[in-house]
């Protein structure tokens, strides 16, 4: 075969490729039209009986050289691509998605604008134990020029015999101390029934990791006029996390802060595994601010500073960490809380590293 004849065959192949391209795109247009009809009729887009009928017709007409199994594979991929076209046409962009809102959401908490491009800090004890304990931490927070204090009043614990928090009394302590030191307070609420009374005492409602898919709580949180700090579940995918936020926003509350707090893996060196890559993914996929909880993700005091630096470096809008006047006697999670001198050094080193950067 001469070179000219070889090039002619290649030319024929190119022509057929272009014809196939036209036919595939023409098929895609028809599939989209069929998808619109199915949506109006309220029927499922995927019809296995229809797919089997189309495959049987194609395979029955096959005269080679491709084997039946090869053609079956090729056409099943074409069918799958067509179904995805229908889904793309009918799927609505999530309210939390950047497709819906390209600009960043900024959540204002008593003047602290989370998502404004600056790093914010949320610190405080794991659990509210007494007025004196919270007041000491609040004074340290105030002395560092910070505004946001966390503290657990309702504590979902793995064991029913562990300290469960002071409940409403804990919320009252948080409110009293916050007013005395001009701070904003964040605390977790675990049931929809507690939300109504919590809004009187809290500036931000936290939905914790164990309640990330408590859908009734998410709906209730979406119906109140308070910022929501939503933590990622222990084993939740990023998609599940985003959809949990969508539950809140779909009810009208768009003041949502996402918080990566580590996920459960096979690793035992840390309490959880900090999924640091979740931060840029969440910021690309959603318009919501993203924080990193370095305390619950590591469970180790000695890892709080380096993981906080990593969170800031990768673009987190804020860092959460726990502080206790005397961690050794804390009623919960003593190994992961900083004492006040360690907290002071923690903030100083983070600020220093941010200036150098």
Backbone torsions as a table, in degrees:
resi	resn	phi	psi	omega
1	UNK	NA	129.8	-179.7
2	UNK	-75.2	162.8	178.9
3	UNK	-61.2	-37.4	179.9
4	UNK	-64.0	-40.2	179.3
5	UNK	-67.4	-38.0	177.9
6	UNK	-62.7	-44.6	179.7
7	UNK	-66.3	-32.5	177.8
8	UNK	-65.0	-41.3	176.7
9	UNK	-62.2	-41.1	177.3
10	UNK	-62.0	-38.8	178.5
11	UNK	-62.8	-42.0	177.3
12	UNK	-61.6	-39.9	179.1
13	UNK	-63.2	-42.7	177.2
14	UNK	-60.2	-42.1	179.4
15	UNK	-61.5	-43.4	179.8
16	UNK	-66.0	-39.3	177.0
17	UNK	-57.2	-43.5	-179.7
18	UNK	-68.1	-36.6	176.5
19	UNK	-65.1	-42.0	176.6
20	UNK	-61.0	-41.4	178.4
21	UNK	-59.4	-47.6	179.2
22	UNK	-61.0	-43.2	-178.6
23	UNK	-66.4	-41.3	179.9
24	UNK	-64.3	-42.8	178.5
25	UNK	-67.8	-36.7	176.4
26	UNK	-63.8	-40.7	176.4
27	UNK	-62.2	-41.3	179.8
28	UNK	-60.1	-39.2	178.3
29	UNK	-64.4	-41.2	177.5
30	UNK	-64.3	-41.5	180.0
31	UNK	-61.5	-40.3	179.2
32	UNK	-64.7	-40.1	178.0
33	UNK	-64.5	-42.2	177.7
34	UNK	-62.9	-37.7	178.5
35	UNK	-61.1	-39.8	178.7
36	UNK	-64.6	-40.4	178.2
37	UNK	-63.9	-43.9	-179.8
38	UNK	-62.4	-38.1	179.8
39	UNK	-64.2	-42.5	178.9
40	UNK	-64.3	-36.5	-179.5
41	UNK	-79.9	-13.2	-180.0
42	UNK	72.9	29.1	179.5
43	UNK	-105.7	160.1	-179.3
44	UNK	-66.4	141.8	179.2
45	UNK	-68.6	-38.5	-179.3
46	UNK	-86.4	122.1	179.3
47	UNK	-122.8	98.6	-175.8
48	UNK	-63.2	-31.6	179.3
49	UNK	-66.2	-43.9	178.6
50	UNK	-64.9	-40.4	179.6
51	UNK	-63.4	-42.4	179.0
52	UNK	-63.6	-39.2	179.7
53	UNK	-63.2	-43.2	179.2
54	UNK	-65.6	-42.1	179.2
55	UNK	-62.6	-44.6	-179.1
56	UNK	-60.5	-41.2	179.3
57	UNK	-63.0	-44.5	-179.4
58	UNK	-63.9	-46.6	-176.9
59	UNK	-68.6	-32.4	178.5
60	UNK	-67.4	-30.9	-178.4
61	UNK	-91.1	-1.6	-177.2
62	UNK	-70.0	123.9	177.8
63	UNK	-115.6	15.7	177.8
64	UNK	86.8	174.4	8.9
65	UNK	-82.4	-6.9	-178.8
66	UNK	-73.4	142.1	175.8
67	UNK	-74.3	158.5	-178.4
68	UNK	-56.7	-43.6	-177.9
69	UNK	-63.0	-36.9	179.4
70	UNK	-66.2	-46.4	179.7
71	UNK	-65.2	-38.5	178.1
72	UNK	-59.9	-43.1	178.7
73	UNK	-63.5	-45.8	-178.4
74	UNK	-61.5	-46.5	-176.4
75	UNK	-73.7	-29.8	175.6
76	UNK	-65.4	-35.0	175.6
77	UNK	-67.4	-38.1	176.7
78	UNK	-64.9	-43.0	178.4
79	UNK	-61.9	-42.0	-179.9
80	UNK	-62.6	-42.9	179.1
81	UNK	-63.3	-37.4	178.1
82	UNK	-65.1	-40.1	177.9
83	UNK	-63.3	-39.2	177.9
84	UNK	-64.9	-34.7	175.4
85	UNK	-61.1	-44.2	178.5
86	UNK	-63.4	-40.4	-179.6
87	UNK	-66.3	-41.3	178.5
88	UNK	-62.4	-36.4	179.4
89	UNK	-67.9	-36.7	-171.4
90	UNK	-98.9	-17.2	-178.8
91	UNK	-76.2	128.3	177.9
92	UNK	-87.5	141.2	177.5
93	UNK	-64.6	137.1	178.4
94	UNK	-63.2	148.9	178.5
95	UNK	-63.1	-29.8	-179.5
96	UNK	-83.1	-6.0	-174.3
97	UNK	-78.3	149.9	174.3
98	UNK	-67.5	-20.6	175.5
99	UNK	-65.5	-30.5	-179.9
100	UNK	-85.6	-34.9	-176.9
101	UNK	-145.4	96.4	-175.1
102	UNK	-64.8	-32.5	-176.3
103	UNK	-81.9	153.7	-178.6
104	UNK	-66.9	140.8	169.8
105	UNK	-82.5	134.6	176.5
106	UNK	-114.5	123.9	-179.1
107	UNK	-101.0	117.5	-176.7
108	UNK	-93.2	117.7	178.0
109	UNK	-120.1	95.1	-178.7
110	UNK	50.8	43.4	178.1
111	UNK	94.2	-15.5	174.4
112	UNK	-83.8	112.9	-173.7
113	UNK	-99.6	93.9	-177.3
114	UNK	-75.0	122.6	-177.2
115	UNK	105.2	7.7	-176.9
116	UNK	-88.6	8.3	-179.6
117	UNK	96.9	-6.5	176.8
118	UNK	-106.3	157.5	179.0
119	UNK	-87.4	130.0	179.0
120	UNK	-116.4	156.1	-176.5
121	UNK	-123.6	135.9	173.2
122	UNK	-119.5	115.1	-175.6
123	UNK	-136.2	157.9	179.0
124	UNK	157.3	177.6	-177.0
125	UNK	-71.2	153.2	175.6
126	UNK	-58.3	-49.3	-179.5
127	UNK	-131.1	142.9	172.9
128	UNK	-74.0	120.9	-178.9
129	UNK	-111.0	-34.0	-179.9
130	UNK	-163.2	164.2	176.5
131	UNK	-61.3	-44.1	-176.9
132	UNK	-61.4	-43.5	-179.7
133	UNK	-61.3	-49.3	-178.0
134	UNK	-66.9	-37.1	-179.1
135	UNK	-64.2	-39.6	178.2
136	UNK	-63.2	-43.0	178.9
137	UNK	-66.5	-42.0	180.0
138	UNK	-60.6	-39.6	178.7
139	UNK	-63.5	-41.3	178.3
140	UNK	-65.2	-40.1	177.8
141	UNK	-61.7	-47.3	-179.6
142	UNK	-61.3	-41.4	-179.0
143	UNK	-63.4	-25.4	178.3
144	UNK	-91.3	5.7	177.0
145	UNK	74.9	22.0	-179.7
146	UNK	-96.8	164.7	-171.9
147	UNK	-123.5	-25.6	-169.0
148	UNK	-106.4	121.7	-179.3
149	UNK	-119.0	135.1	174.9
150	UNK	-107.3	158.4	175.3
151	UNK	-173.8	136.0	-176.6
152	UNK	-90.2	122.6	175.0
153	UNK	-104.0	-37.4	173.8
154	UNK	-110.8	116.2	-171.9
155	UNK	-115.5	101.9	172.4
156	UNK	-71.9	117.5	-175.8
157	UNK	-117.8	152.7	-179.8
158	UNK	-63.1	-38.3	179.0
159	UNK	-102.3	136.1	177.9
160	UNK	-69.1	-8.9	-177.8
161	UNK	-98.6	-5.3	177.4
162	UNK	-79.4	163.0	-179.6
163	UNK	-58.8	123.8	-174.1
164	UNK	-99.7	3.3	-179.6
165	UNK	95.5	166.8	-177.4
166	UNK	-89.8	-3.7	178.3
167	UNK	66.0	-135.1	-176.9
168	UNK	-58.4	-37.4	178.6
169	UNK	-61.6	-36.6	176.6
170	UNK	-64.1	-40.0	177.0
171	UNK	-63.1	-40.2	179.5
172	UNK	-64.6	-39.3	177.4
173	UNK	-63.3	-45.6	178.8
174	UNK	-58.1	-45.7	-178.8
175	UNK	-63.1	-44.6	-179.2
176	UNK	-62.2	-47.4	-179.0
177	UNK	-66.4	-41.0	179.9
178	UNK	-61.4	-41.9	179.2
179	UNK	-65.1	-38.7	-179.1
180	UNK	-67.6	-30.7	-175.7
181	UNK	-111.7	7.0	179.9
182	UNK	56.0	52.1	178.5
183	UNK	-115.1	164.5	171.6
184	UNK	-106.4	141.8	-174.4
185	UNK	-116.8	144.2	179.5
186	UNK	-124.7	130.9	177.9
187	UNK	-150.5	152.4	-176.3
188	UNK	-82.7	137.5	172.5
189	UNK	-117.2	135.5	-170.4
190	UNK	-110.2	-12.2	179.0
191	UNK	-135.5	147.3	178.0
192	UNK	-57.9	-33.6	-177.3
193	UNK	-65.9	-23.5	-179.7
194	UNK	-86.8	-11.0	-175.9
195	UNK	-63.5	-41.2	-174.2
196	UNK	-59.6	-43.4	179.1
197	UNK	-79.1	-26.6	-178.0
198	UNK	-66.5	-34.2	-176.6
199	UNK	-63.6	-20.2	178.2
200	UNK	-73.6	-22.8	-172.7
201	UNK	-113.5	-20.9	-171.4
202	UNK	-112.6	151.2	174.6
203	UNK	-94.3	-27.3	178.5
204	UNK	-138.0	132.8	175.5
205	UNK	-94.2	124.1	175.9
206	UNK	-96.7	134.1	169.1
207	UNK	-109.3	116.2	-171.1
208	UNK	-79.4	174.2	-175.6
209	UNK	-57.6	-41.0	-177.0
210	UNK	-71.5	-13.9	-179.5
211	UNK	-113.0	12.1	-176.8
212	UNK	-58.7	-30.5	178.4
213	UNK	-113.3	28.3	169.5
214	UNK	-83.4	87.5	-167.0
215	UNK	-64.3	-33.1	177.3
216	UNK	-67.8	-36.5	176.5
217	UNK	-68.0	-40.2	177.7
218	UNK	-61.3	-44.0	178.7
219	UNK	-62.2	-44.1	-179.9
220	UNK	-63.4	-40.0	178.4
221	UNK	-64.7	-31.1	178.3
222	UNK	-71.9	-14.1	-176.4
223	UNK	-99.9	1.6	179.4
224	UNK	-108.7	161.2	-178.0
225	UNK	-100.2	62.6	178.0
226	UNK	-142.2	143.7	172.6
227	UNK	-59.9	146.5	-179.3
228	UNK	-118.7	128.7	171.9
229	UNK	-103.0	112.2	-175.0
230	UNK	-105.4	120.9	179.3
231	UNK	-94.3	146.0	178.8
232	UNK	-71.3	139.0	179.1
233	UNK	-65.8	159.5	-174.9
234	UNK	-58.4	-34.6	-177.8
235	UNK	-126.7	21.7	-174.8
236	UNK	-80.7	139.9	170.4
237	UNK	-74.8	165.0	178.1
238	UNK	-63.4	-37.7	178.1
239	UNK	-61.7	-43.0	178.1
240	UNK	-64.6	-38.3	178.3
241	UNK	-62.5	-46.9	-179.8
242	UNK	-62.7	-40.3	-179.8
243	UNK	-69.3	-29.0	174.4
244	UNK	-64.2	-41.7	175.9
245	UNK	-63.8	-35.2	178.9
246	UNK	-63.3	-35.7	176.1
247	UNK	-56.0	-43.3	-179.2
248	UNK	-67.9	-50.2	-175.8
249	UNK	-67.2	-31.8	-179.4
250	UNK	-64.9	-18.1	177.5
251	UNK	-94.7	2.6	172.5
252	UNK	111.8	-9.3	-178.6
253	UNK	-99.7	108.0	-178.9
254	UNK	-97.7	0.4	-179.8
255	UNK	-86.8	79.8	-174.3
256	UNK	-122.3	133.7	173.0
257	UNK	-114.5	126.0	176.8
258	UNK	-87.2	147.4	180.0
259	UNK	-136.4	116.3	172.0
260	UNK	-81.3	122.1	-175.0
261	UNK	-128.7	19.7	179.3
262	UNK	91.2	146.4	179.6
263	UNK	-121.1	162.0	-177.6
264	UNK	-83.3	124.3	175.9
265	UNK	-130.8	-171.0	178.7
266	UNK	-78.0	-9.4	-177.0
267	UNK	-71.2	136.8	-179.4
268	UNK	-115.5	-1.8	-179.5
269	UNK	-69.5	-25.5	177.4
270	UNK	-126.2	162.5	-178.5
271	UNK	-61.3	-45.0	173.2
272	UNK	-135.6	-177.6	176.9
273	UNK	-111.9	116.8	-179.1
274	UNK	-69.3	115.7	178.1
275	UNK	-88.5	80.5	-173.1
276	UNK	-64.9	-28.8	-179.9
277	UNK	-69.2	-15.3	178.3
278	UNK	-63.6	-29.0	-176.5
279	UNK	-61.4	-57.9	179.5
280	UNK	-65.3	-31.8	178.3
281	UNK	-64.0	-47.0	179.9
282	UNK	-63.4	-37.0	-179.4
283	UNK	-73.9	-25.8	175.0
284	UNK	-79.5	-39.9	-175.1
285	UNK	-81.3	-30.4	-178.1
286	UNK	-123.4	169.3	176.5
287	UNK	-101.9	9.9	-175.3
288	UNK	-88.3	148.7	174.4
289	UNK	-68.5	152.7	-175.1
290	UNK	-129.6	129.0	175.5
291	UNK	-111.1	163.8	174.9
292	UNK	-124.0	124.8	175.5
293	UNK	-92.5	103.8	-176.1
294	UNK	-80.7	-18.9	-178.8
295	UNK	-74.0	-53.8	-176.9
296	UNK	-74.8	-25.2	179.9
297	UNK	-71.9	-32.4	-177.3
298	UNK	-105.8	-39.7	-175.6
299	UNK	69.7	14.2	-176.8
300	UNK	-135.5	126.5	-179.7
301	UNK	-58.9	-36.8	-174.3
302	UNK	-73.0	-10.8	-179.3
303	UNK	-105.5	-1.1	-175.5
304	UNK	-65.1	-44.4	-177.3
305	UNK	-66.5	-51.6	-179.2
306	UNK	-63.7	-36.5	179.3
307	UNK	-72.1	-32.4	175.4
308	UNK	-65.2	-41.7	176.7
309	UNK	-61.0	-40.8	179.3
310	UNK	-64.2	-41.6	179.1
311	UNK	-61.9	-43.7	179.0
312	UNK	-66.2	-42.6	-177.7
313	UNK	-62.9	-32.8	-175.8
314	UNK	-89.8	-1.6	171.7
315	UNK	110.7	13.0	178.7
316	UNK	-63.5	145.2	179.0
317	UNK	-82.7	-14.7	-179.4
318	UNK	-166.4	163.2	179.1
319	UNK	-124.2	134.4	174.3
320	UNK	-109.2	139.2	178.1
321	UNK	-154.9	157.7	-176.5
322	UNK	-106.3	141.5	-177.5
323	UNK	-134.2	138.1	-179.9
324	UNK	-140.8	140.8	179.5
325	UNK	-59.5	-33.2	-180.0
326	UNK	-146.5	82.4	-174.2
327	UNK	-55.5	-29.5	-176.5
328	UNK	-60.6	-28.3	-178.6
329	UNK	-108.7	12.3	179.8
330	UNK	-61.4	145.4	-178.8
331	UNK	-78.5	-10.1	177.5
332	UNK	-153.5	141.8	172.0
333	UNK	50.4	52.1	-176.7
334	UNK	-66.2	-32.3	-174.4
335	UNK	-70.6	-18.2	-173.7
336	UNK	-107.8	-2.1	-177.7
337	UNK	-95.8	142.1	176.3
338	UNK	-85.5	146.6	167.2
339	UNK	-80.9	176.2	-172.5
340	UNK	-68.1	-42.6	175.7
341	UNK	-60.3	-40.2	178.0
342	UNK	-65.1	-39.5	176.9
343	UNK	-61.0	-45.1	179.5
344	UNK	-58.8	-43.5	178.9
345	UNK	-67.5	-37.4	178.2
346	UNK	-57.6	-49.9	-179.7
347	UNK	-66.8	-42.6	-179.6
348	UNK	-60.8	-44.9	-178.3
349	UNK	-68.0	-38.0	178.4
350	UNK	-65.5	-43.0	179.4
351	UNK	-65.2	-38.8	177.9
352	UNK	-63.5	-43.5	-179.6
353	UNK	-67.9	-32.3	178.1
354	UNK	-69.6	-35.8	177.0
355	UNK	-66.7	-43.5	179.6
356	UNK	-63.3	-36.8	-179.5
357	UNK	-67.1	NA	NA
